Amino acid sequence: MLRKKNSLGEKMNNFTNDNTARRYQAHVSILGTTQVHRRNPYIIAWWSAAFPGFGHLLLSKYLRGFVLFIWEVVVNIKCNLNFAMIYSFQGEIDKAKDILDTRWLLIYIPVYIFGIWDSYRTTIDMNKVYILAERENHQFNSFSIGALEINYLDRRNPAMSIIWSLFIPGLGQLYLHRITTAFFVIIWVVVFFYQSRGLEAISLLFLGEIAEATSVINPEWFLFFPSLYGFSVYDSYSNTVENNKLFDQEQRLFLKKNYQSPTFKVLKGQKVN
């Protein structure tokens, strides 16, 4: 009886990802839930074009994403690319040409193209990995506890991810427990707000001082915000949807393995209530 109880206990314990499977669909750690799922390579490439590094962060390729993101900020500021874009939007093409620093611009272009190409290529490869992992259908861990954090699979509301991301980029990722992305995004939000003096300009707008708000803002840094806000909303929403799918899949696997009778069969054409 004791042996039977222990056997059941082992059966009910949370699974630990090891080398018993060739491919896993997901891994739950205290830093977040990492999973592979189908992605549109054109959308990932588009995010890399919008801001180098974003496409890789969407793929959970954090190291590459961080390197490309930091490179984009540094080189963009050094070559005055955002200022040149502002002048171009205003139709002042000559000013845009004059302000560009070609010493930095010429190293910007190849890395920018590489980021788009590499994120597209990686997405195609990871889609193939997902198909193989789905067919293998191996169990994966769904709960992780450590000295600093607890993470577990559960359902979350995609609308809440969008709302919190619109307040401050990174909060949607915190809500979803994507700690690595949230930590990185929030740090850069603080840097961008400080350097652009965006909050100061917003305060002046509330006071009705439109001219002063316009003069105080630094457009070179403020121009980073549309991409950062858009990425934060898209990343938190899409990962919440996929996280919910993963939760449902894990629940099905667990219930089928531990509670469904081995002799249970659904006949073809039979309705299941």
Secondary structure, DSSP 8 states (H G I E B T S, - for coil): -HHHHHHHHHHHS-----TTSS--SEEEETTEEEE-----HHHHHHHHHHSTTHHHHHTT-HHHHHHHHHHHHHHHHHHTHHHHHHHHHTT-HHHHHHH--HHHHHHHHHHHHHHHHHHHHHHHHHHHHHHHHHHHT-----EEE-SS-EEE-----HHHHHHHHHHSTTHHHHHHT-HHHHHHHHHHHHHHHHHHTHHHHHHHHHTT-HHHHHHH--HHHHTTHHHHHHHHHHHHHHHHHHHHHHHHHHHHHHHHHHTS-TT----TT----
